[in-house]
């Protein structure tokens, strides 16, 4: 299957999902919103343990889409472990698809990446 078609299916899955999608910053959120995805939570200045506790009381399923740089991988690891300890299921399929099947390494670059592969 062509990567553009796979990516569109990936986006449709995120649009249809009721899972919170956790991203690092405002630009990441804006990139996903441009693709019609609305259930996005930005990591803010709150301590991670506080965010984990809040999410675990509200949600049972989340997607973590942090970047693949050192900071993003570190945040992913801490969030993943913390959420799982609090009974929240972390859906890794969207993250794994994005970073294994595409060259995208930062969520904020999604729009540009889509434009490039659709040309």
C-alpha positions in Angstrom: 0.0 0.0 0.0 1.3 3.5 -0.8 2.4 5.5 2.2 0.1 8.4 1.4 -2.9 6.0 1.6 -1.6 4.4 4.8 -1.1 7.9 6.4 -4.6 8.9 5.5 -6.0 5.8 7.2 -3.8 6.6 10.2 -5.2 10.1 10.3 -8.8 8.8 10.0 -8.2 6.4 12.9 -7.0 9.3 15.1 -10.0 11.5 14.0 -12.4 8.7 14.9 -10.8 7.8 18.2 -12.1 8.9 21.6 -8.6 8.5 23.0 -6.7 11.5 24.2 -3.7 12.2 22.1 -0.8 13.6 24.1 1.7 15.9 22.3 4.6 18.0 23.5 3.6 21.4 22.5 1.3 23.9 20.8 2.8 23.4 17.3 2.2 19.7 17.5 -1.4 20.3 18.5 -1.9 22.7 15.6 -0.4 20.2 13.1 -2.9 17.6 14.2 -5.8 20.0 14.3 -5.1 21.0 10.7 -5.8 17.3 9.9 -9.2 17.4 11.7 -8.0 15.8 15.0 -9.5 17.4 18.0 -8.9 15.2 21.1 -5.4 16.6 21.9 -3.8 17.3 25.2 -0.6 19.4 25.3 2.0 18.6 27.9 2.3 21.7 29.9 4.4 22.9 32.8 2.6 20.6 35.3 4.7 17.9 36.8 4.3 14.6 34.9 3.0 12.7 38.0 0.2 15.3 38.3 -0.8 14.9 34.7 -0.7 11.1 35.0 -3.0 11.3 38.0 -5.5 13.6 36.2 -5.5 11.5 33.1 -6.0 8.2 35.0 -9.1 9.7 36.7 -10.6 10.8 33.4 -9.4 8.3 30.7 -8.7 4.7 30.3 -7.0 4.9 26.9 -4.5 7.4 25.5 -2.1 7.8 22.6 1.3 9.4 23.2 2.8 11.2 20.2 5.9 12.8 21.5 8.8 13.5 19.1 11.6 11.0 18.5 14.3 13.3 19.8 16.0 12.6 23.2 13.5 14.7 25.1 10.5 13.2 23.3 11.6 9.6 23.9 12.3 10.4 27.6 8.8 12.0 28.0 7.2 9.0 26.2 8.9 6.6 28.6 7.9 8.4 31.7 4.4 9.0 30.6 4.0 5.4 29.3 5.2 3.9 32.6 3.3 6.3 34.8 0.0 5.9 32.9 0.2 2.1 32.8 0.9 1.9 36.5 -2.3 3.9 37.0 -4.4 1.5 34.8 -4.4 3.6 31.7 -3.9 1.7 28.4 -1.4 3.4 26.1 -2.2 2.7 22.5 1.3 2.5 20.8 0.0 1.7 17.3 -0.3 5.3 16.1 3.2 6.2 17.4 4.8 3.0 16.0 3.2 3.5 12.6 4.3 7.1 12.3 7.8 6.5 13.3 8.4 3.2 11.6 6.5 3.7 8.3 7.3 7.4 7.7 10.3 9.7 7.8 8.5 12.1 10.2 10.3 12.6 13.5 8.5 15.6 14.8 4.7 15.9 15.0 4.8 19.6 14.2 6.2 18.7 10.7 3.1 16.6 9.8 1.6 19.1 7.4 4.8 19.7 5.5 5.4 16.0 5.4 1.9 15.3 4.0 2.4 18.0 1.3 5.7 16.5 0.3 4.4 12.9 -0.1 1.2 14.0 -1.9 3.1 15.9 -4.6 
